[in-house]
Amino acid sequence: MKKLILLYTIVLFLLQGCYPVSHIVIGEKKNPINVNLVKVYSDFPDDYEKIAMIEASSDFAFKDMSLEITDQRKTDKALARLKEEAASLGANGLVIQSLSNKNKLHFSLRKDNQGNLNADTRNEKQKELKAIAIFVK
């Protein structure tokens, strides 16, 4: 029974806990909207309210599994995650603040059949987007 509870806890953590999106609410949240209604702006429009600061990356996540290889696909993945988060906060607009590259180093140790310890490293390039979620009136 304890093993089943531990397994269930690990699965929940992997599915929900490792999602590369975060936000800080800086205004008043609205009711969630459809993600297709969120527009991207290069500058703030005339009449708007700030709702939150959001950041998202193209890092792998169990919640929306996909393997992005090209820089454009990674940027698209990070932008899709920004839009989903903005929609969940009721924002109908995003003003992009920055787009950056982030390198993630993966390191692993393995023991081979002869008992030798082998180290392996891999560098993965990810895209990170930061934006202000807004409600355009």
MOZIPE-V782499 format. One record per helix or strand of 3 or more residues. SS is the DSSP state (alpha for helix, beta for strand). FROM is the first residue (numbers start at 0). TO is the last residue. If there is no record, write none. Layout:
# MOZIPE-V782499
ss=SS from=FROM to=TO
ss=SS from=FROM to=TO
This chain:
# MOZIPE-V782499
ss=alpha from=1 to=16
ss=beta from=20 to=24
ss=alpha from=34 to=36
ss=beta from=38 to=40
ss=beta from=47 to=56
ss=alpha from=70 to=87
ss=beta from=92 to=110
ss=beta from=116 to=135
